[in-house]
Amino acid sequence: MKKYTYTSERLAIDEKDGKTIVTNRLTGNFPGSPVDLRFFFCLEGNKIASLEITL
C-alpha cells in the first residue's frame, strides 16, 4: 500500500544550454506539499543521456 499519493502538473518546458528543462508541481498528502521539481535532461538522439532533478 502506498504511504503517499500525489498528482503531477506540468508547469513549463524550456531549453537552455543544450538541456531540456521540465518544471512539474507535485501536490499530495506528503510533508512539504506542494513542491515544484525541475528536471534537466540532456538528450543524445532519442535517448536521455543525463538527468538532474532539483527543487
C-alpha positions in Angstrom: 0.0 0.0 0.0 1.3 3.5 -0.9 2.1 5.7 2.1 1.6 8.9 0.0 -0.5 9.8 -3.0 0.2 12.7 -5.3 -0.7 14.4 -8.6 1.8 15.9 -11.0 1.1 19.0 -13.1 3.5 20.2 -15.8 4.1 23.9 -15.4 6.7 24.7 -18.0 9.1 23.3 -20.7 12.2 25.3 -21.6 15.5 24.7 -23.4 18.8 26.3 -22.2 22.4 25.5 -22.9 21.5 22.3 -24.8 19.3 21.0 -21.9 15.6 20.5 -21.8 14.1 21.7 -18.5 10.7 20.5 -17.4 9.1 22.0 -14.3 6.4 20.0 -12.6 4.3 20.7 -9.4 3.7 17.7 -7.2 0.7 18.0 -4.9 -0.4 15.4 -2.4 -0.6 14.2 1.2 3.2 14.2 1.8 5.1 16.6 4.0 6.0 19.8 2.2 3.3 19.6 -0.4 3.1 21.1 -2.9 6.6 21.1 -4.3 7.9 22.3 -7.7 10.5 20.0 -9.2 12.8 20.8 -12.2 14.0 18.0 -14.4 17.1 18.8 -16.5 17.5 16.4 -19.5 20.4 16.1 -21.9 19.5 14.1 -24.9 21.6 12.1 -27.3 19.5 11.2 -30.2 16.1 9.9 -28.8 17.6 8.8 -25.5 18.2 10.5 -22.2 21.9 10.8 -21.7 21.7 12.6 -18.3 19.0 13.7 -15.9 19.2 16.0 -12.9 16.2 16.7 -10.6 16.2 19.8 -8.3 13.7 21.6 -6.1 
